[in-house]
Amino acid sequence: MFPDIAYLDWIDGRPAEAEYDLGSSDLRRGPAADGSVVPPALDGTPTPDSTLKALLASIYGVDTENVLVTAGATHANALAAATALSIDEREATAEADTDGDVRTATEKQRVLVEKPGYEPLLATPEGLGATVDRFRRPDEEGYPLDPERVDAATVEDTALVTVTNRHNPSGRLASRDELATVARRVSDEGARLLVDEVYAPFDVEAGDGPFGGPTAAGLPYALVTSSLTKFLGFGDLRVGWLVGDAEFVARARSIDHHFAQVAEPSRRLARRALADADRLADESRARIRENCTALAEFVADREDLSGRVEPGCPYAFLRHESADAGADDDALSDGDEVARAAWENGVLVVPGRFFDDPERFRICACRDPETVREGLDRFGDVLDSLGE
């Protein structure tokens, strides 16, 4: 029923094996020492009395009934899709009881997802039985989130429209006003907007939203997912969340009984992290500031690369000049060739085919600054060799 997720199969184990990890997009912090479960960044930080849900509600400026704690953002996204499809099916059944217009087996529920986009956001609703449609965020225009394109691609049976902010893989950041416009367009068709915000706080300056990034939380018909993994760097805790209207969250909580729950030790450590989020965010922004500068300088100095490093973003979706020549019929795509050559030289970057554009690759400058600069130097040698 559920399709394979090629990207997750491909990336599994590679970050640990790579000498220079320029593929992972999380600001990973040091792991707990042997015999301990407490990451060094949280050692000595007291556990607050507030519940995890209450802390998140305060950060997002919503009530606790609007928050559901999940085992990471992937879990939250799956719950959002399952819940939206469940509610849509209930509404369709109620309408059928009224007017006898029953949805046939060939008229599947639909989910609309941005293109280029992150593969699991397509694979999960497909696994849940939905038809996945796409709308373009065109590279030639800088990957904007265009309400007109969303509106044109949304149809009567669309239950959910899914976007990422920052956009994964380009790093383009949409404002709350832009998200509000899209949410209004989506609601006109009776659908909900899901915004995966794991990268929203990635910036060198703190804004007014949660963790300093823009958010769609609190907008009518909008759902938000995020986690402790990307910006705060605590992926080992496997803690994420879903924020939405109370009715939607209540239904999601019921569906969540079918999924694994977050372990209590992770919840307690997450409470520490959220209580100390200002300090941790400052540390994350310091790393982003240095790494974004290094990545932007690297791209600007290379005539064989095209693509944009978005302001304040430590990752980018790039194209190498070899893509202009095209690949042989039996060869991998050009993004794969770049990634393969990098891997053979100890550097991890991600082929663009996992993000709907096989001619590009995604590069992430998210590790400690010294490792990032050394990795970029090594990657530069790889690109030089491709040009020979």
N, C-alpha and C positions, 0 to 999 in steps of 0.2 A: 504493500500500500504506500509506504513512504519511499520516495526516491532517494538514491544516494546523493550525498552532498559532496561533490568532487573536491571543492576547496578544502573542506575539513579533513577529508581523506589525505589530500596532498600535503597540507601543512603539518599534520600530526607528527610530532617528534623533531621537526626541522629546526625550530628555534633553539632547542637545547643542543643540537648537533652543530649548528653553524658557528663559525669562529666570529663572524660579525653578523648580527641579526638586524638587518634593515627591512625585515618583513613584518614583524609584530608591531601592532599599533597601540599597545598599552604602555603606560608609564610605570613599568614594573618596579616594585620595591624589593628590597632584600627579603628572602624567605626566613621563616622561623628557624632557629638553630636546632640541631639534633636534640631530641628529647623535649622540645618546647612546641607549643602551638601558637605562640604570640609572635607576630612579625616584629622585627626590631623597631620599626617606626611607631609601633603602638606599645612598646615595652614601657611600663611606668605610667601610662595614660589610664586614668580611672574609668571604670564603667559607669556611665550615668544611670540614674534611676528611671529615666524615661524609657518607654518601649521603643523598639526600632521603628515601628509604624508611626508613633507620635513624633519622633525625631524627623522622619521623612516628611510628615504632614507639615511640620513647622518650616522646614526648608522650602517646600513648594508652596506654602501659603494656602493649604487646603485643609479639610477636616480628615480625621483618621479614617472615616468611612470611604474616602476617596483613594486610599492607598492599599495595595496588596503587595506584601513582600514575597519575592520569588527566588529561585535558585539560579540567579544570574539573569542577564538581559535576554539571552536566547530563550530561556524558560518564559520570561515575561512576554516576549513576542509571540511565542507559540500559544500562550494563554489568550492573548489579545485576539489572535486569529480565530482560535477555537470558539471564543465567546462571541465574537462578532457574527460568525457563521451560525452559531447556535441561536442567537437572538433573531437573526434574519430568517432562519428556518421556522422558528416559532411564529413570527409575524406572518410569514407566508401561509402557514397552516391555519392561522386565525382568519386570514383573508379568504382562504379556500372554504372554510366553514361558513363564511358569510355569503360569498357569491359563487362558490363552486369552481373557481378558476384555479385548478391544482397545477403546481409546477411539475412538469414531466421529468423523467429520468435524464433526458438529454438536455434539459435546461438547468445546468448546474449553477450553483452560487458562484459569484465571481469576486476576485480580489485583484485590485489594480496596484502595480508595483513600479517604481521608477526604473528607468534604464539609461545609463548603466546602473547596476545595483549589486547589493550583497546577496550572494546565492542563497543562503538559508532563508531569506525573506520571501523567496519564491518557492523553495522546496517544501517548506512547512505547510503553507495553505494547499499546495498540490497534494501533499500527503493526507490532508484533511478532506480531500475530495473536491476542492474548489477548482474552478478554471482561473488561471492567472493571466491577466491582461497586463500590458505594459504602456507607459507613457514615457516620452523621451525627455531627458535633460541633455540637450545637444552640446557636444564638446566645442563646436565652432562658436557657440554663444557663451562659453564659460560655465556650462552645467547649471543654468538657473532653474529654480523651482517656479515654473510658469503656471499660474492658475488657469490660463486658457487651455494649455495642453492637458492639464489634469481634467478640466471640465469636459473637453472634447472626448476623452477616453473613458469617462465614467458613464456607465449604462444603468438601466433600470435594475438589473440583478446584482449590481456591485454592492457588496456588504462592507468592504473595507478598502481604504486607500492607504498604502504604506510608503513612507519616505524616511530618509535618514537626514539628520541635521547635527553637526556637519555632514555634508554628503559624503558617503563612502562609495566610491574611492577618491573623488576629486578634492574634497576638503572645503567645497563651497558652503558658506554659512548663510542661512536664511534668518531674517529678523522675526520677532514675534508678530509684527504687523503682516509680514508676508505669509506666515503660517496661518494667521487668523483669516486672511483672504481665501486661502486654499480650503480651510476648514468650512467656511461658509459655502463655497462652491460645492464641496463634497456633501454637505448636509442637505443641499437643495435636491440631491438625488437620493436622499434617504440613507446615505452611507456614513461611516465614521472615518476620521483621519487618524492613523497611527503614526506617531513620530518617534523613531528610535533616536534618543538624544545622548547616546554614550559619548559622542565626540563634541557635543555642544559647548562644554566648558573649555575646550582646547583653544586657548588664546593667551596672549601675553598680558592682556589687561582684564581685570575682573569687571564683569557687567552686573546688572541688577538681578539676573535670574539665578536659579539654583546652581551653586558652585561657580557662579560667575558667568554662566552662559544663557542664551535665550531659551525660552521654553514655550511649549504649547499647552502646558498644564493650566487648567481652568477655562480654556476656550470651549465653547459649546461644540459637542460632537467630536472633540479631540481626545486622544489617548496618548499617554507618554510612557516610554520605557527607558530605563537606564540601569546602571550598576556601579559597583565599587571597582570594577576591573580596569577600565581604560584611563580615566583621569586621575583617580586617587591611587591606582596601582595595586589593589588588593585582590587580584584574580583568584588566588588560592582559597579565598573565603566563599566564593560562589554565592554572592548575595546581589540580587537585583530587585527591581520593583516595577509595578504598573500603577499609573496614576490616571484616574478617569472619573466619570460621574458615578454617583453612589449605586445606581441601579446596575450599571455595567460591571462595576467592581464586585458587587454582591453575586452576580451570575458567574463572574470569573472565579470567585472564591469557591463556589460550588463545583465548578469544573476542575478546579485545582486539586480536589480530592483524588483525582486520577493520576496525579503527578507526585514525584518525590518532594518532600518538604525540606526546608532549610534547617540544618542542624543547630542546636542551641549554642554550641561553642562559636559557630560562625556568627550567629545573631549577636552574641555578647561582644565579640571583637568588632563587628560592624557598628555597634552602638558607640564603642570607643572612637572609631574612625569618624563617625558623623559628628560626635561631640567636639572633635578636634579638627573639623573640616577646614577651618580658616587657615590654620598653620599648614596642613597638608596641601591645601590648594596653592598656597604661596610657594611651597617647595616644587610643586608640579609646574607652576608657571615659570619658575626660574629655569627649569630644565627645558621647557618648551621654548622659552626665549632664546636660549643659547643654541639649541638644536635646530630651530626654525631658521635662524640666521645662517648656520652652517649649511643647511640643505639649500636655502635660497642662493647662497653664494656658489655652491657647487653647480647648480643648474644654470645659473647665469654665466658661468665661466666655460660652459661646454656648448659649442656650436652644434654638436651632434644630438642634442636633446631638445625636444619641444614639449611644452606643457607649462603649467603655472603652479607655483607654490603660493597658496592662498595666504594672505596676511595672518600671522599668528598660528599657522597650522604646521605641524611637524611631519605631515605626510603629503604625498602628491601622486598624481596619476600621469605618467610621462610616456613619451614616445621616442624611440631611438631612430636615427636616420636610416638604419637598415630596413625599417618598415616601409620606406618609400620604394625600395627595390622589389619588395614582395618576396614571399618564400617559395621554394620549390614545391611542386605538388606533393611530394612525399615528406616534406619537412614539417616541423612544428611551426606554429605561428611565430612571428618575430618577437612578441613578448615572451614566449617560451624560450626562444633562443637566448635572449638576454638573461633570463632567469637561470637557464641551464649553465651558461658560461659563468655567471656569478657564483652559482652553487659549486661548480668545479674549483673555484678559487676561494672557497670558504665564506662567501657572502650570500645571505638570504634576501631576495626580493621576490615579489609575488607576480606571476604571469597575469596579464590583463584579461585572459579568457575567463577567469573566475569572476570577472566584473563586466562581462558582456562586450569587451573590446580586446580581441586577441592581439592587436598590434601594439598595445601599451603594457606597462607594468606599473605596479604600485610599490613605492618606496617609502619607508617609515623611519624617521629619525627620532626614535623614542627611547633608546637606551641611554645610559649615562653619556654625557657629552664627549668624554675622551674616546670611548668606544665608537661613538657615532662618527667622529672625525676620522679615526683610523679606518673605519669601515668605508667611509666615503672615498678616502684615498685609495683603498684597495679596489673599490668598485670602479673608480676612475681608470685604473690600470686595465680592468676587464673591458671597459668600453673602448679604450684605446686599442686593445687587441682585436675587437670586433671590427674596427675601422681599417685595419691593416689588410 
